[in-house]
């Protein structure tokens, strides 16, 4: 939970400083991010929280990721790297994550994203791969 609060504050503070695009998304989790566009490239940060109650999971998930993208015109290719925390009641596990994906605009303010995120969790006992499709609303 502490990671989620820190991540949200980090993203909001960083996004307010220089972001050209602030967005929120919904999948089986909620996320908030911002990015700065440099022509066809963009860099940014994203905070995510997924509660165990969603789809009957065993633990809450929090991620803080740095995301880079390249705009091909009709689709953006994404790559990410960050930290992950699982909260399973009295136990908490930390690790890192990396991912790849694509993002396609549906309208001026709505995008669809498909991605694969790999959580490397040495102290959890197993690594976890998440595949997701998300709707992203840009502010």
N, C-alpha and C positions, 0 to 999 in steps of 0.2 A: 504494500500500500504506500509506503514511504517513497518507493521508486516511482510510482504512478504520479504522486503529487509533485515530486521534483521534476519529472519528465514533462508534465503539463506546464509547469511554471517556466521551464527552460524553453519549450517550444513557443509559448505565448510571448515571452520576453524577447526571444531571438526573432520571432516573426514580426513583432511590432517594430523592431529596429529597421529592417531593410527588406522585408519580404515583398515580393510582387504578387504572390498568390498564397492565400491562407485557405485551408480546406479542412473538412471533417468527413469521415467515412463511416460506413456501417457494414459489417460483415457479421460474424459470430462474436465480434468484439467491436469496440468503438475506438476510433483513432482521430488524432488532430495533428496537423502539420503545417508547415510553411516552406516555401522554396523561393529561391532567387534565380531568375532566368538570366543566362549569359548567352544570348543568341539561341542556337539550337540545343545547347547544354543547359541544365538546371541543377542546382545543389540545394539541399534542404535537410530538415530534421522532422522526425515524426515520433509521437508518443502514442502508445496503444495500451488498452486495458481490456482484457477478456475475463468475465466472471465465470466461475465454475458452474453456476446455475444454467448458463447457456448450453444447451444440448447435453446436459448432465455430465459435465466435465469433472475431473478429479481435483483440479487446482485452479486458482486464479493466475492469469498470465499478465505480466507487464513487460513491455518492450520499449526501448528508446533506440531509434535508428537514425543513421545518416543515410540520405538517399540521393543518388545521382541519376539523372535521366538524359536521354538524347531524343530529340523530337524528329521523327522521320516524316512529319506532315500529317498523316492520318493515324499514326500510332506513336506512342512514346515507349521506348525501352527503358526499364528501371533496373538498378542494382542497389543493394543496401547492405549495411554493416552496422551492428549495434550490440547492445546488452539486453539480456533477458533475465527475468525473475519469475519463478513459480512460487506461489504461496499455497501450501496444502495444510491448512489449519495451523498447528503448532510448528510445522516444518517449513523452511524456505530454502530454495535452491537458486543459484545464480549461474550464469554462463554467458555465452555470446551467441549472436545470430548473424546470418547472412542470407541474402535472397536475390531473386531475379523475378522480373515480371514485365507486363505490358499494361499500358493505360490508353483507352480509346475514348475520345470525346463523344458524348451523346447530344449535348446542347452546350450553350455558352457557360452554364454553371454546373453541369452534371457530366461526370466521367464514369466509366466502368473500368475496374482494375482486376486483372488476374495475376496472381503471383504464387511463388513457392518460397517459403521461409524455412530455413533449417536452424533449429535451436541446438547448440552444442552444450550439453549440460553434464559435465563430468561428475558433479556431486549428486546428481539425480539418479544416476545409474543407467540412463539411456538417453539417446539423442532423439529429438522429435522433429518431424517434417510436417509443416502445415501448408496445405494448398487451399487458397481462398479466392473467391470472387467477391468484390466489394463495389458498392455504389459510393462515389465521392462527390460531395457538393462543395464548390468553390465559392468563397465569399467575395 
